[in-house]
Amino acid sequence: MTAPTPPTAERQRQRSANLRTAAVLASIACVFFVGIIASKFLGTPSTAISVVGAAVLLFLVVAIGRNLRR
């Protein structure tokens, strides 16, 4: 038996949600890599932790804010 296919609108909504999630995860990975590279140039570990921590906090605020808006 094959599973019934979801309607086109539902499939498109799910695809959009998956793409948004992928974009958020990719941007978090990029911020971590840039933060690590920047810490090598800046030299101080506390600056690196501050930059990466601020980026993570910003992403959390954006993600939570987007869900509260709905």
VMD Tcl script that builds the backbone (N, CA, C; Angstrom):
set m [mol new atoms 210]
animate dup $m
set s [atomselect $m all]
$s set {name element resname resid chain x y z} {
  {N N MET 1 A 0.831 -1.168 0.000}
  {CA C MET 1 A 0.000 0.000 0.000}
  {C C MET 1 A 0.886 1.246 0.000}
  {N N THR 2 A 0.498 2.233 -0.755}
  {CA C THR 2 A 1.255 3.478 -0.781}
  {C C THR 2 A 0.542 4.527 0.062}
  {N N ALA 3 A 1.338 5.392 0.634}
  {CA C ALA 3 A 0.773 6.457 1.457}
  {C C ALA 3 A 0.166 7.530 0.555}
  {N N PRO 4 A -0.935 8.109 0.971}
  {CA C PRO 4 A -1.527 9.173 0.158}
  {C C PRO 4 A -0.612 10.397 0.134}
  {N N THR 5 A -0.548 11.041 -1.016}
  {CA C THR 5 A 0.299 12.226 -1.131}
  {C C THR 5 A -0.436 13.437 -0.580}
  {N N PRO 6 A 0.284 14.297 0.132}
  {CA C PRO 6 A -0.377 15.483 0.679}
  {C C PRO 6 A -0.753 16.457 -0.436}
  {N N PRO 7 A -1.691 17.319 -0.182}
  {CA C PRO 7 A -2.065 18.306 -1.192}
  {C C PRO 7 A -0.877 19.199 -1.548}
  {N N THR 8 A -0.938 19.803 -2.696}
  {CA C THR 8 A 0.155 20.619 -3.183}
  {C C THR 8 A 0.448 21.791 -2.251}
  {N N ALA 9 A -0.568 22.444 -1.717}
  {CA C ALA 9 A -0.354 23.574 -0.819}
  {C C ALA 9 A 0.362 23.134 0.450}
  {N N GLU 10 A -0.012 21.989 0.984}
  {CA C GLU 10 A 0.639 21.473 2.186}
  {C C GLU 10 A 2.093 21.117 1.896}
  {N N ARG 11 A 2.343 20.520 0.771}
  {CA C ARG 11 A 3.709 20.156 0.382}
  {C C ARG 11 A 4.571 21.410 0.226}
  {N N GLN 12 A 4.017 22.454 -0.371}
  {CA C GLN 12 A 4.756 23.702 -0.559}
  {C C GLN 12 A 5.038 24.377 0.790}
  {N N ARG 13 A 4.080 24.334 1.711}
  {CA C ARG 13 A 4.285 24.919 3.032}
  {C C ARG 13 A 5.386 24.181 3.782}
  {N N GLN 14 A 5.395 22.870 3.684}
  {CA C GLN 14 A 6.416 22.065 4.358}
  {C C GLN 14 A 7.797 22.333 3.759}
  {N N ARG 15 A 7.850 22.462 2.453}
  {CA C ARG 15 A 9.126 22.749 1.793}
  {C C ARG 15 A 9.655 24.116 2.224}
  {N N SER 16 A 8.784 25.108 2.323}
  {CA C SER 16 A 9.201 26.437 2.759}
  {C C SER 16 A 9.732 26.402 4.184}
  {N N ALA 17 A 9.061 25.661 5.042}
  {CA C ALA 17 A 9.514 25.544 6.427}
  {C C ALA 17 A 10.871 24.850 6.498}
  {N N ASN 18 A 11.070 23.827 5.689}
  {CA C ASN 18 A 12.351 23.124 5.664}
  {C C ASN 18 A 13.473 24.032 5.166}
  {N N LEU 19 A 13.187 24.838 4.157}
  {CA C LEU 19 A 14.205 25.750 3.629}
  {C C LEU 19 A 14.561 26.833 4.647}
  {N N ARG 20 A 13.575 27.333 5.383}
  {CA C ARG 20 A 13.856 28.322 6.428}
  {C C ARG 20 A 14.736 27.716 7.524}
  {N N THR 21 A 14.412 26.499 7.929}
  {CA C THR 21 A 15.207 25.829 8.959}
  {C C THR 21 A 16.629 25.600 8.476}
  {N N ALA 22 A 16.777 25.178 7.239}
  {CA C ALA 22 A 18.115 24.960 6.674}
  {C C ALA 22 A 18.903 26.262 6.608}
  {N N ALA 23 A 18.249 27.349 6.258}
  {CA C ALA 23 A 18.939 28.639 6.185}
  {C C ALA 23 A 19.404 29.090 7.564}
  {N N VAL 24 A 18.570 28.905 8.573}
  {CA C VAL 24 A 18.959 29.291 9.940}
  {C C VAL 24 A 20.137 28.450 10.413}
  {N N LEU 25 A 20.095 27.134 10.194}
  {CA C LEU 25 A 21.187 26.270 10.632}
  {C C LEU 25 A 22.483 26.573 9.883}
  {N N ALA 26 A 22.394 26.847 8.592}
  {CA C ALA 26 A 23.589 27.187 7.815}
  {C C ALA 26 A 24.187 28.516 8.276}
  {N N SER 27 A 23.337 29.472 8.588}
  {CA C SER 27 A 23.862 30.760 9.043}
  {C C SER 27 A 24.502 30.634 10.425}
  {N N ILE 28 A 23.968 29.783 11.287}
  {CA C ILE 28 A 24.593 29.551 12.594}
  {C C ILE 28 A 25.975 28.931 12.406}
  {N N ALA 29 A 26.086 27.965 11.510}
  {CA C ALA 29 A 27.386 27.344 11.249}
  {C C ALA 29 A 28.378 28.365 10.707}
  {N N CYS 30 A 27.935 29.229 9.813}
  {CA C CYS 30 A 28.817 30.262 9.258}
  {C C CYS 30 A 29.293 31.221 10.341}
  {N N VAL 31 A 28.393 31.599 11.237}
  {CA C VAL 31 A 28.774 32.520 12.317}
  {C C VAL 31 A 29.815 31.873 13.226}
  {N N PHE 32 A 29.667 30.595 13.529}
  {CA C PHE 32 A 30.653 29.928 14.356}
  {C C PHE 32 A 32.015 29.885 13.671}
  {N N PHE 33 A 32.029 29.541 12.388}
  {CA C PHE 33 A 33.295 29.485 11.667}
  {C C PHE 33 A 33.951 30.864 11.591}
  {N N VAL 34 A 33.173 31.892 11.294}
  {CA C VAL 34 A 33.721 33.243 11.226}
  {C C VAL 34 A 34.203 33.684 12.606}
  {N N GLY 35 A 33.467 33.338 13.644}
  {CA C GLY 35 A 33.885 33.682 15.000}
  {C C GLY 35 A 35.191 33.015 15.394}
  {N N ILE 36 A 35.359 31.777 15.010}
  {CA C ILE 36 A 36.595 31.063 15.323}
  {C C ILE 36 A 37.771 31.667 14.565}
  {N N ILE 37 A 37.561 31.965 13.292}
  {CA C ILE 37 A 38.632 32.578 12.493}
  {C C ILE 37 A 38.964 33.967 13.021}
  {N N ALA 38 A 37.944 34.740 13.380}
  {CA C ALA 38 A 38.179 36.074 13.924}
  {C C ALA 38 A 38.932 36.003 15.250}
  {N N SER 39 A 38.655 34.980 16.050}
  {CA C SER 39 A 39.355 34.859 17.328}
  {C C SER 39 A 40.843 34.600 17.133}
  {N N LYS 40 A 41.194 33.911 16.063}
  {CA C LYS 40 A 42.612 33.684 15.774}
  {C C LYS 40 A 43.304 34.996 15.428}
  {N N PHE 41 A 42.601 35.877 14.710}
  {CA C PHE 41 A 43.197 37.157 14.338}
  {C C PHE 41 A 43.212 38.133 15.515}
  {N N LEU 42 A 42.183 38.115 16.342}
  {CA C LEU 42 A 42.103 39.049 17.459}
  {C C LEU 42 A 43.019 38.639 18.605}
  {N N GLY 43 A 43.183 37.352 18.787}
  {CA C GLY 43 A 44.135 36.873 19.775}
  {C C GLY 43 A 43.573 36.624 21.159}
  {N N THR 44 A 42.481 37.280 21.539}
  {CA C THR 44 A 41.960 37.080 22.891}
  {C C THR 44 A 40.754 36.143 22.876}
  {N N PRO 45 A 40.785 35.120 23.685}
  {CA C PRO 45 A 39.661 34.176 23.723}
  {C C PRO 45 A 38.369 34.812 24.221}
  {N N SER 46 A 38.462 35.781 25.107}
  {CA C SER 46 A 37.241 36.392 25.628}
  {C C SER 46 A 36.484 37.147 24.544}
  {N N THR 47 A 37.214 37.748 23.608}
  {CA C THR 47 A 36.565 38.430 22.489}
  {C C THR 47 A 35.856 37.423 21.594}
  {N N ALA 48 A 36.491 36.303 21.349}
  {CA C ALA 48 A 35.885 35.267 20.504}
  {C C ALA 48 A 34.617 34.728 21.146}
  {N N ILE 49 A 34.670 34.477 22.440}
  {CA C ILE 49 A 33.493 33.961 23.134}
  {C C ILE 49 A 32.372 34.998 23.103}
  {N N SER 50 A 32.731 36.261 23.255}
  {CA C SER 50 A 31.726 37.324 23.213}
  {C C SER 50 A 31.062 37.418 21.843}
  {N N VAL 51 A 31.856 37.336 20.784}
  {CA C VAL 51 A 31.309 37.437 19.424}
  {C C VAL 51 A 30.381 36.267 19.133}
  {N N VAL 52 A 30.828 35.070 19.412}
  {CA C VAL 52 A 30.015 33.883 19.138}
  {C C VAL 52 A 28.780 33.858 20.041}
  {N N GLY 53 A 28.944 34.229 21.301}
  {CA C GLY 53 A 27.797 34.269 22.211}
  {C C GLY 53 A 26.752 35.276 21.782}
  {N N ALA 54 A 27.199 36.446 21.329}
  {CA C ALA 54 A 26.259 37.456 20.842}
  {C C ALA 54 A 25.530 36.975 19.595}
  {N N ALA 55 A 26.233 36.281 18.726}
  {CA C ALA 55 A 25.597 35.758 17.515}
  {C C ALA 55 A 24.540 34.717 17.862}
  {N N VAL 56 A 24.859 33.830 18.785}
  {CA C VAL 56 A 23.894 32.806 19.197}
  {C C VAL 56 A 22.681 33.463 19.844}
  {N N LEU 57 A 22.903 34.451 20.679}
  {CA C LEU 57 A 21.802 35.163 21.313}
  {C C LEU 57 A 20.918 35.849 20.268}
  {N N LEU 58 A 21.544 36.457 19.275}
  {CA C LEU 58 A 20.783 37.102 18.208}
  {C C LEU 58 A 19.928 36.094 17.447}
  {N N PHE 59 A 20.500 34.941 17.122}
  {CA C PHE 59 A 19.725 33.925 16.417}
  {C C PHE 59 A 18.560 33.418 17.257}
  {N N LEU 60 A 18.775 33.252 18.559}
  {CA C LEU 60 A 17.689 32.812 19.426}
  {C C LEU 60 A 16.572 33.842 19.479}
  {N N VAL 61 A 16.937 35.108 19.585}
  {CA C VAL 61 A 15.926 36.159 19.628}
  {C C VAL 61 A 15.128 36.188 18.331}
  {N N VAL 62 A 15.805 36.057 17.206}
  {CA C VAL 62 A 15.109 36.062 15.913}
  {C C VAL 62 A 14.198 34.849 15.787}
  {N N ALA 63 A 14.697 33.679 16.151}
  {CA C ALA 63 A 13.890 32.458 16.017}
  {C C ALA 63 A 12.683 32.480 16.939}
  {N N ILE 64 A 12.872 32.882 18.186}
  {CA C ILE 64 A 11.754 32.928 19.120}
  {C C ILE 64 A 10.779 34.015 18.724}
  {N N GLY 65 A 11.291 35.160 18.310}
  {CA C GLY 65 A 10.420 36.245 17.873}
  {C C GLY 65 A 9.580 35.881 16.667}
  {N N ARG 66 A 10.161 35.138 15.750}
  {CA C ARG 66 A 9.416 34.713 14.557}
  {C C ARG 66 A 8.280 33.767 14.939}
  {N N ASN 67 A 8.531 32.889 15.919}
  {CA C ASN 67 A 7.489 31.961 16.337}
  {C C ASN 67 A 6.406 32.659 17.168}
  {N N LEU 68 A 6.770 33.684 17.928}
  {CA C LEU 68 A 5.776 34.405 18.717}
  {C C LEU 68 A 4.875 35.255 17.823}
  {N N ARG 69 A 5.406 35.723 16.724}
  {CA C ARG 69 A 4.649 36.572 15.823}
  {C C ARG 69 A 3.484 35.811 15.197}
  {N N ARG 70 A 3.614 34.535 15.037}
  {CA C ARG 70 A 2.554 33.729 14.417}
  {C C ARG 70 A 1.441 33.617 15.347}
}
mol reanalyze $m
mol bondsrecalc $m
mol representation Tube
mol addrep $m
